[in-house]
Amino acid sequence: MTDVEISAALAREIDTTCRLTGTFVLRSGRTADEYFDKYRFEADPRLLDRVAAQLALLVPTDTEVLAGLEMGGIPVVTALGRHTGLPCAFVRKSAKPYGTARLAEGAEVAGRRVLVVEDVVTSGGQVVISTGQLRELGARVEHALCVIDRAEGGAQALAGNGVALRALFTRADLEAHRTR
């Protein structure tokens, strides 16, 4: 298979695995007849491994630490670390008040080039917040990587904060390869 065929097959499998039909209440309060359950590709070890293998091709060469965002970025960054050999940090939404009381657990981020890793980017809000927090800890963050960019302003929000977003797929990619 060519790289294009591998990518198309992976997009189809993610879409088939994660797209649910029924009646769903969205975070916005709106009701939809279709829902994309991103945790389904993260919970399937074989599919997640294939996703990580393709994501590894998008990791900037100067990356020193992979930083996965709570919660969906954690399994993705762990699988990605297997393929790149890079150490991982697990970034909480807020530092826990006990134990190490750290925002970023695992690999040290201070003074290092850190790639922020997320499963799905919509508005980019949490990536912007977490990037700011990592920078406060001394991390050098210039790139973010996601499995799916829903193309709803996330890349622009990140660019406005000096972060270039790289995505394995966009929503349009998944729709283009959907099995009908």
N, C-alpha and C positions, 0 to 999 in steps of 0.2 A: 504494500500500500504506500502511496505517496503521502507526504506531510499533509497535503490538502485533504486527502481521503481520510486520514487518521483524525484530523481536526473535525471534519464533517461527521464522522461516525461518533466521535466523542460528544459533539454538540447534540446529536440526535439522542444518544443514550441519556445524557443529563436531562434533556427536555422530557423524554419519555418517563424517566424515573421520578422527576420532581413535579411535573405539571399535574395537578389534581383538578377534577371537576366536581361540582356540587354547589353548595351555598356556603360562602365564607364571609365573615365580618373581618374587614381589613383594619389595620392600625388607625387609619383615618376615620373609621366608623362606617365607611361605605361598604355596601354588600356587593360581592362579586361572585360570578358563577365559575370562576377559575382561580386557582391559587398555585403559586410556585413554592414548594416546600424544599428549600435549600438544604435542610438537614438530611434529606434522603440521600444526596450524593456524598455527604460527609460521613454518613453512618454505614456506607457500603465500602468496605476496605479495598476491594478490587477497583471499583470505580474511582475512589479517592486517590488511589495510587496512580491510576492513569492520568487523572487530572494533575496531580503533582508532577508527574514526569513531563507533561506539556508546559506547566507553569515554570519549571526549572529553566526552560529555554528563554524565558523572559526576564530572569533575574539579572540586574545590572552586574557587570563583572567586578566592580569595586565594592560590592556589598560585603560587609563583615558580620552582620547579625540580621537574622530574620525575626521580625516582631509581629506575632499574631495577636489580633484583637479579640477580646472576650465577646462573644462566646464562639461564634462561627469561625473566626480566624484561627482558633487554637488547633483544631484537627487539621486544617489546611496547612498551617505552618509546620506542624510536626511531620506530616507526610512530605512536605517540600524539603525540610531539613534532611530527610533520608536521601533525597535525590541530589542535593547540592553539597552535603557534608558541612553546611554552615550551622553554627550554634543558633539556638532559638531563645527568644524572650517571649513571655506570655504577659500581655498587657491588660490589666484590669481597667474597668471603667472608672474606678476610684480605688485608692490604696486601702487595703484592709486595715482596721485599727488594732490588730493583734499580730503576734508572731513577728515576721520580718517587717511588717507594715510597709511593704514595697508596692509601688504601682506596677513595675515591670519585674516579673519573677524570671529566674533562669539566667540566661547569659547577661553579662554586663553591657549596658548600652552607652555609657558615658564615653565621649571621645571617639566613638566608632560610627562608621557608615551603616545606617540601619534602614532596612527595607520593611515598610509597614505592609502586612499581609492581611487581607480581609476576604471573606467569602463572596459577598455581594455588596456592591456599592450602588446606592440610589442617589441620595442628595449629597453624600460625602460628609455629612455632619459629624458622625462619630470619628471618622478618619481624621478630619481636621482637628477635632478636640484632642484625640490621642497623639497626633503628630506634635501638637503644641506642648503637651505634657512630656513627651519623650525629649523634645528639644530643651525643655526646662531641666531635664535630667542630664543634659549634655550630649545627647545623640545628634548626629548629623543625618537629617532625613531630607532626601531630595526626591525619592520615588515611593510610590505605593503600588501594590500589585493585588489584583482581585481575580477571582474566577469569572464573575459575571458583572459587567457594568450595565445597569439598567438604562443608562443614557437619560437620566432625569436630572442632570446638572451636577453630578458628583465630580466629574473630571474638571469642570470649570471652577467649582468651589475649591478643589485641591490646587489647581493652577494658581488661583488667587492667593494661596498660602505657600507658594514656592514648591509645590509637590506635583510631579508628573505621574499620572495614573497610567499603568499598563494593565490591560485586561486580556484574559484568555479568550473570553467571548463577550459580546454585547447581547442585549435582548434580541436585537435584529438577527444576529447570527443564529440564535436558538430557533427563532421563528422561521428563518430561511431553511433550516434543516429539519423542521418538524415533520414527523411521519404523520400523514393525514389518514 
